[in-house]
């Protein structure tokens, strides 16, 4: 007995023109979500941002010293 092929039907997704709420949960309680993410991951954020801020400060200081050195 052979298998008979079955026609697949296409599924079409669409939004109702009367109810267009795209990702409503994304904006719900946004400040609470941001506060939770920051308070939960503050160590990782500090370890990521501290070297970047340090390098930026060092470069700014170095450039300022170099400018003043070539002033006269």
Jmol script that loads the backbone (N, CA, C; Angstrom):
load data "model"
ATOM      1  N   UNK A   1       0.823  -1.181   0.000  1.00  0.00           N
ATOM      2  CA  UNK A   1       0.000   0.000   0.000  1.00  0.00           C
ATOM      3  C   UNK A   1       0.869   1.246   0.000  1.00  0.00           C
ATOM      4  N   UNK A   2       0.651   2.045  -0.969  1.00  0.00           N
ATOM      5  CA  UNK A   2       1.412   3.277  -1.069  1.00  0.00           C
ATOM      6  C   UNK A   2       0.748   4.416  -0.315  1.00  0.00           C
ATOM      7  N   UNK A   3       1.554   5.374   0.009  1.00  0.00           N
ATOM      8  CA  UNK A   3       1.006   6.543   0.705  1.00  0.00           C
ATOM      9  C   UNK A   3       0.485   7.522  -0.330  1.00  0.00           C
ATOM     10  N   UNK A   4      -0.660   8.085  -0.040  1.00  0.00           N
ATOM     11  CA  UNK A   4      -1.224   9.064  -0.963  1.00  0.00           C
ATOM     12  C   UNK A   4      -0.812  10.468  -0.504  1.00  0.00           C
ATOM     13  N   UNK A   5      -0.363  11.295  -1.427  1.00  0.00           N
ATOM     14  CA  UNK A   5       0.056  12.652  -1.028  1.00  0.00           C
ATOM     15  C   UNK A   5      -1.151  13.477  -0.560  1.00  0.00           C
ATOM     16  N   UNK A   6      -0.906  14.270   0.447  1.00  0.00           N
ATOM     17  CA  UNK A   6      -1.945  15.139   1.009  1.00  0.00           C
ATOM     18  C   UNK A   6      -1.586  16.576   0.672  1.00  0.00           C
ATOM     19  N   UNK A   7      -2.547  17.299   0.138  1.00  0.00           N
ATOM     20  CA  UNK A   7      -2.293  18.706  -0.193  1.00  0.00           C
ATOM     21  C   UNK A   7      -2.232  19.521   1.099  1.00  0.00           C
ATOM     22  N   UNK A   8      -1.177  20.304   1.212  1.00  0.00           N
ATOM     23  CA  UNK A   8      -1.017  21.167   2.385  1.00  0.00           C
ATOM     24  C   UNK A   8      -1.692  22.499   2.097  1.00  0.00           C
ATOM     25  N   UNK A   9      -2.357  23.018   3.099  1.00  0.00           N
ATOM     26  CA  UNK A   9      -3.014  24.305   2.948  1.00  0.00           C
ATOM     27  C   UNK A   9      -2.127  25.390   3.547  1.00  0.00           C
ATOM     28  N   UNK A  10      -2.118  26.526   2.919  1.00  0.00           N
ATOM     29  CA  UNK A  10      -1.321  27.652   3.414  1.00  0.00           C
ATOM     30  C   UNK A  10      -2.054  28.332   4.564  1.00  0.00           C
ATOM     31  N   UNK A  11      -1.302  28.712   5.567  1.00  0.00           N
ATOM     32  CA  UNK A  11      -1.865  29.428   6.700  1.00  0.00           C
ATOM     33  C   UNK A  11      -1.513  30.902   6.527  1.00  0.00           C
ATOM     34  N   UNK A  12      -2.512  31.756   6.587  1.00  0.00           N
ATOM     35  CA  UNK A  12      -2.300  33.189   6.404  1.00  0.00           C
ATOM     36  C   UNK A  12      -2.607  33.881   7.720  1.00  0.00           C
ATOM     37  N   UNK A  13      -1.614  34.621   8.216  1.00  0.00           N
ATOM     38  CA  UNK A  13      -1.800  35.396   9.432  1.00  0.00           C
ATOM     39  C   UNK A  13      -2.059  36.843   9.050  1.00  0.00           C
ATOM     40  N   UNK A  14      -3.024  37.461   9.697  1.00  0.00           N
ATOM     41  CA  UNK A  14      -3.292  38.868   9.427  1.00  0.00           C
ATOM     42  C   UNK A  14      -3.801  39.538  10.695  1.00  0.00           C
ATOM     43  N   UNK A  15      -3.669  40.848  10.721  1.00  0.00           N
ATOM     44  CA  UNK A  15      -4.164  41.634  11.843  1.00  0.00           C
ATOM     45  C   UNK A  15      -5.551  42.160  11.521  1.00  0.00           C
ATOM     46  N   UNK A  16      -6.367  42.162  12.514  1.00  0.00           N
ATOM     47  CA  UNK A  16      -7.687  42.737  12.343  1.00  0.00           C
ATOM     48  C   UNK A  16      -7.550  44.257  12.250  1.00  0.00           C
ATOM     49  N   UNK A  17      -8.282  44.910  11.362  1.00  0.00           N
ATOM     50  CA  UNK A  17      -8.189  46.367  11.286  1.00  0.00           C
ATOM     51  C   UNK A  17      -8.764  47.054  12.530  1.00  0.00           C
ATOM     52  N   UNK A  18      -9.526  46.326  13.325  1.00  0.00           N
ATOM     53  CA  UNK A  18     -10.142  46.912  14.507  1.00  0.00           C
ATOM     54  C   UNK A  18      -9.293  46.706  15.757  1.00  0.00           C
ATOM     55  N   UNK A  19      -8.455  45.695  15.769  1.00  0.00           N
ATOM     56  CA  UNK A  19      -7.614  45.408  16.928  1.00  0.00           C
ATOM     57  C   UNK A  19      -6.176  45.245  16.468  1.00  0.00           C
ATOM     58  N   UNK A  20      -5.439  46.329  16.409  1.00  0.00           N
ATOM     59  CA  UNK A  20      -4.038  46.257  16.008  1.00  0.00           C
ATOM     60  C   UNK A  20      -3.165  46.575  17.204  1.00  0.00           C
ATOM     61  N   UNK A  21      -2.917  45.586  17.996  1.00  0.00           N
ATOM     62  CA  UNK A  21      -2.025  45.732  19.140  1.00  0.00           C
ATOM     63  C   UNK A  21      -0.813  44.848  18.873  1.00  0.00           C
ATOM     64  N   UNK A  22       0.225  45.460  18.350  1.00  0.00           N
ATOM     65  CA  UNK A  22       1.430  44.719  18.021  1.00  0.00           C
ATOM     66  C   UNK A  22       2.340  44.723  19.237  1.00  0.00           C
ATOM     67  N   UNK A  23       2.640  43.569  19.742  1.00  0.00           N
ATOM     68  CA  UNK A  23       3.497  43.374  20.917  1.00  0.00           C
ATOM     69  C   UNK A  23       3.080  44.257  22.095  1.00  0.00           C
ATOM     70  N   UNK A  24       1.881  44.107  22.618  1.00  0.00           N
ATOM     71  CA  UNK A  24       1.459  44.971  23.720  1.00  0.00           C
ATOM     72  C   UNK A  24       2.239  44.708  25.004  1.00  0.00           C
ATOM     73  N   UNK A  25       2.745  43.491  25.182  1.00  0.00           N
ATOM     74  CA  UNK A  25       3.486  43.176  26.395  1.00  0.00           C
ATOM     75  C   UNK A  25       4.866  43.797  26.442  1.00  0.00           C
ATOM     76  N   UNK A  26       5.366  44.275  25.301  1.00  0.00           N
ATOM     77  CA  UNK A  26       6.699  44.861  25.267  1.00  0.00           C
ATOM     78  C   UNK A  26       6.742  46.184  26.022  1.00  0.00           C
ATOM     79  N   UNK A  27       5.700  46.980  25.912  1.00  0.00           N
ATOM     80  CA  UNK A  27       5.687  48.311  26.522  1.00  0.00           C
ATOM     81  C   UNK A  27       5.020  48.306  27.899  1.00  0.00           C
ATOM     82  N   UNK A  28       4.447  47.193  28.290  1.00  0.00           N
ATOM     83  CA  UNK A  28       3.757  47.116  29.574  1.00  0.00           C
ATOM     84  C   UNK A  28       4.794  47.031  30.703  1.00  0.00           C
ATOM     85  N   UNK A  29       4.699  47.884  31.681  1.00  0.00           N
ATOM     86  CA  UNK A  29       5.607  47.927  32.836  1.00  0.00           C
ATOM     87  C   UNK A  29       7.064  48.072  32.416  1.00  0.00           C
ATOM     88  N   UNK A  30       7.331  48.932  31.460  1.00  0.00           N
ATOM     89  CA  UNK A  30       8.695  49.100  30.950  1.00  0.00           C
ATOM     90  C   UNK A  30       9.671  49.604  32.025  1.00  0.00           C
ATOM     91  N   UNK A  31       9.335  50.630  32.828  1.00  0.00           N
ATOM     92  CA  UNK A  31      10.281  51.068  33.866  1.00  0.00           C
ATOM     93  C   UNK A  31      10.589  49.967  34.886  1.00  0.00           C
ATOM     94  N   UNK A  32       9.595  49.174  35.227  1.00  0.00           N
ATOM     95  CA  UNK A  32       9.811  48.081  36.178  1.00  0.00           C
ATOM     96  C   UNK A  32      10.756  47.042  35.591  1.00  0.00           C
ATOM     97  N   UNK A  33      10.570  46.734  34.300  1.00  0.00           N
ATOM     98  CA  UNK A  33      11.445  45.754  33.645  1.00  0.00           C
ATOM     99  C   UNK A  33      12.875  46.260  33.577  1.00  0.00           C
ATOM    100  N   UNK A  34      13.046  47.547  33.238  1.00  0.00           N
ATOM    101  CA  UNK A  34      14.391  48.109  33.141  1.00  0.00           C
ATOM    102  C   UNK A  34      15.064  48.102  34.515  1.00  0.00           C
ATOM    103  N   UNK A  35      14.329  48.500  35.550  1.00  0.00           N
ATOM    104  CA  UNK A  35      14.886  48.500  36.903  1.00  0.00           C
ATOM    105  C   UNK A  35      15.276  47.089  37.327  1.00  0.00           C
ATOM    106  N   UNK A  36      14.454  46.120  37.002  1.00  0.00           N
ATOM    107  CA  UNK A  36      14.746  44.728  37.363  1.00  0.00           C
ATOM    108  C   UNK A  36      16.002  44.233  36.654  1.00  0.00           C
ATOM    109  N   UNK A  37      16.131  44.548  35.371  1.00  0.00           N
ATOM    110  CA  UNK A  37      17.310  44.112  34.617  1.00  0.00           C
ATOM    111  C   UNK A  37      18.581  44.747  35.170  1.00  0.00           C
ATOM    112  N   UNK A  38      18.521  46.046  35.510  1.00  0.00           N
ATOM    113  CA  UNK A  38      19.702  46.737  36.024  1.00  0.00           C
ATOM    114  C   UNK A  38      20.071  46.213  37.406  1.00  0.00           C
ATOM    115  N   UNK A  39      19.070  46.058  38.277  1.00  0.00           N
ATOM    116  CA  UNK A  39      19.370  45.597  39.631  1.00  0.00           C
ATOM    117  C   UNK A  39      19.840  44.149  39.639  1.00  0.00           C
ATOM    118  N   UNK A  40      19.411  43.373  38.663  1.00  0.00           N
ATOM    119  CA  UNK A  40      19.806  41.966  38.601  1.00  0.00           C
ATOM    120  C   UNK A  40      21.209  41.808  38.028  1.00  0.00           C
ATOM    121  N   UNK A  41      21.596  42.673  37.099  1.00  0.00           N
ATOM    122  CA  UNK A  41      22.864  42.507  36.380  1.00  0.00           C
ATOM    123  C   UNK A  41      23.823  43.668  36.582  1.00  0.00           C
ATOM    124  N   UNK A  42      23.815  44.317  37.739  1.00  0.00           N
ATOM    125  CA  UNK A  42      24.651  45.498  37.914  1.00  0.00           C
ATOM    126  C   UNK A  42      26.129  45.147  37.943  1.00  0.00           C
ATOM    127  N   UNK A  43      26.484  43.971  38.422  1.00  0.00           N
ATOM    128  CA  UNK A  43      27.901  43.587  38.465  1.00  0.00           C
ATOM    129  C   UNK A  43      28.436  43.410  37.047  1.00  0.00           C
ATOM    130  N   UNK A  44      27.681  42.732  36.213  1.00  0.00           N
ATOM    131  CA  UNK A  44      28.112  42.527  34.828  1.00  0.00           C
ATOM    132  C   UNK A  44      28.194  43.854  34.080  1.00  0.00           C
ATOM    133  N   UNK A  45      27.228  44.726  34.320  1.00  0.00           N
ATOM    134  CA  UNK A  45      27.240  46.033  33.651  1.00  0.00           C
ATOM    135  C   UNK A  45      28.442  46.857  34.096  1.00  0.00           C
ATOM    136  N   UNK A  46      28.772  46.800  35.382  1.00  0.00           N
ATOM    137  CA  UNK A  46      29.925  47.537  35.889  1.00  0.00           C
ATOM    138  C   UNK A  46      31.213  46.989  35.291  1.00  0.00           C
ATOM    139  N   UNK A  47      31.331  45.674  35.238  1.00  0.00           N
ATOM    140  CA  UNK A  47      32.539  45.066  34.680  1.00  0.00           C
ATOM    141  C   UNK A  47      32.670  45.338  33.185  1.00  0.00           C
ATOM    142  N   UNK A  48      31.570  45.553  32.520  1.00  0.00           N
ATOM    143  CA  UNK A  48      31.623  45.874  31.092  1.00  0.00           C
ATOM    144  C   UNK A  48      31.957  47.351  30.872  1.00  0.00           C
ATOM    145  N   UNK A  49      31.320  48.226  31.636  1.00  0.00           N
ATOM    146  CA  UNK A  49      31.452  49.663  31.386  1.00  0.00           C
ATOM    147  C   UNK A  49      32.696  50.289  32.012  1.00  0.00           C
ATOM    148  N   UNK A  50      33.186  49.753  33.111  1.00  0.00           N
ATOM    149  CA  UNK A  50      34.341  50.359  33.783  1.00  0.00           C
ATOM    150  C   UNK A  50      35.576  50.417  32.879  1.00  0.00           C
ATOM    151  N   UNK A  51      35.969  49.341  32.190  1.00  0.00           N
ATOM    152  CA  UNK A  51      37.131  49.463  31.298  1.00  0.00           C
ATOM    153  C   UNK A  51      36.895  50.435  30.146  1.00  0.00           C
ATOM    154  N   UNK A  52      35.684  50.476  29.620  1.00  0.00           N
ATOM    155  CA  UNK A  52      35.397  51.396  28.519  1.00  0.00           C
ATOM    156  C   UNK A  52      35.519  52.846  28.974  1.00  0.00           C
ATOM    157  N   UNK A  53      34.978  53.152  30.129  1.00  0.00           N
ATOM    158  CA  UNK A  53      35.058  54.521  30.657  1.00  0.00           C
ATOM    159  C   UNK A  53      36.507  54.858  30.998  1.00  0.00           C
ATOM    160  N   UNK A  54      37.237  53.901  31.559  1.00  0.00           N
ATOM    161  CA  UNK A  54      38.640  54.131  31.890  1.00  0.00           C
ATOM    162  C   UNK A  54      39.488  54.411  30.662  1.00  0.00           C
ATOM    163  N   UNK A  55      39.309  53.641  29.611  1.00  0.00           N
ATOM    164  CA  UNK A  55      40.072  53.848  28.382  1.00  0.00           C
ATOM    165  C   UNK A  55      39.709  55.192  27.759  1.00  0.00           C
ATOM    166  N   UNK A  56      38.433  55.534  27.743  1.00  0.00           N
ATOM    167  CA  UNK A  56      38.002  56.815  27.179  1.00  0.00           C
ATOM    168  C   UNK A  56      38.620  57.981  27.949  1.00  0.00           C
ATOM    169  N   UNK A  57      38.608  57.908  29.276  1.00  0.00           N
ATOM    170  CA  UNK A  57      39.183  58.966  30.103  1.00  0.00           C
ATOM    171  C   UNK A  57      40.685  59.084  29.865  1.00  0.00           C
ATOM    172  N   UNK A  58      41.367  57.937  29.775  1.00  0.00           N
ATOM    173  CA  UNK A  58      42.804  57.942  29.526  1.00  0.00           C
ATOM    174  C   UNK A  58      43.135  58.592  28.184  1.00  0.00           C
ATOM    175  N   UNK A  59      42.368  58.232  27.158  1.00  0.00           N
ATOM    176  CA  UNK A  59      42.627  58.788  25.827  1.00  0.00           C
ATOM    177  C   UNK A  59      42.381  60.290  25.809  1.00  0.00           C
ATOM    178  N   UNK A  60      41.328  60.745  26.433  1.00  0.00           N
ATOM    179  CA  UNK A  60      41.050  62.184  26.488  1.00  0.00           C
ATOM    180  C   UNK A  60      42.166  62.928  27.213  1.00  0.00           C
ATOM    181  N   UNK A  61      42.625  62.361  28.322  1.00  0.00           N
ATOM    182  CA  UNK A  61      43.700  62.981  29.089  1.00  0.00           C
ATOM    183  C   UNK A  61      44.994  63.004  28.268  1.00  0.00           C
ATOM    184  N   UNK A  62      45.306  61.935  27.587  1.00  0.00           N
ATOM    185  CA  UNK A  62      46.514  61.851  26.766  1.00  0.00           C
ATOM    186  C   UNK A  62      46.481  62.869  25.627  1.00  0.00           C
ATOM    187  N   UNK A  63      45.344  62.973  24.974  1.00  0.00           N
ATOM    188  CA  UNK A  63      45.225  63.932  23.876  1.00  0.00           C
ATOM    189  C   UNK A  63      45.355  65.364  24.374  1.00  0.00           C
ATOM    190  N   UNK A  64      44.797  65.651  25.532  1.00  0.00           N
ATOM    191  CA  UNK A  64      44.890  66.999  26.088  1.00  0.00           C
ATOM    192  C   UNK A  64      46.336  67.322  26.447  1.00  0.00           C
ATOM    193  N   UNK A  65      47.059  66.368  27.047  1.00  0.00           N
ATOM    194  CA  UNK A  65      48.470  66.578  27.372  1.00  0.00           C
ATOM    195  C   UNK A  65      49.289  66.813  26.108  1.00  0.00           C
ATOM    196  N   UNK A  66      49.011  66.034  25.064  1.00  0.00           N
ATOM    197  CA  UNK A  66      49.739  66.166  23.807  1.00  0.00           C
ATOM    198  C   UNK A  66      49.480  67.532  23.165  1.00  0.00           C
ATOM    199  N   UNK A  67      48.233  67.997  23.239  1.00  0.00           N
ATOM    200  CA  UNK A  67      47.904  69.322  22.704  1.00  0.00           C
ATOM    201  C   UNK A  67      48.680  70.416  23.443  1.00  0.00           C
ATOM    202  N   UNK A  68      48.711  70.305  24.764  1.00  0.00           N
ATOM    203  CA  UNK A  68      49.409  71.310  25.557  1.00  0.00           C
ATOM    204  C   UNK A  68      50.919  71.235  25.366  1.00  0.00           C
ATOM    205  N   UNK A  69      51.454  70.056  25.097  1.00  0.00           N
ATOM    206  CA  UNK A  69      52.882  69.878  24.884  1.00  0.00           C
ATOM    207  C   UNK A  69      53.326  70.554  23.584  1.00  0.00           C
ATOM    208  N   UNK A  70      52.507  70.514  22.573  1.00  0.00           N
ATOM    209  CA  UNK A  70      52.850  71.088  21.274  1.00  0.00           C
ATOM    210  C   UNK A  70      52.378  72.548  21.149  1.00  0.00           C
ATOM    211  N   UNK A  71      51.970  73.119  22.264  1.00  0.00           N
ATOM    212  CA  UNK A  71      51.433  74.479  22.225  1.00  0.00           C
ATOM    213  C   UNK A  71      52.511  75.499  21.953  1.00  0.00           C
ATOM    214  N   UNK A  72      53.685  75.305  22.539  1.00  0.00           N
ATOM    215  CA  UNK A  72      54.756  76.307  22.392  1.00  0.00           C
ATOM    216  C   UNK A  72      55.805  75.850  21.413  1.00  0.00           C
TER     217      UNK A  72
END
end "model"
wireframe off; spacefill off
backbone 0.3
color backbone group
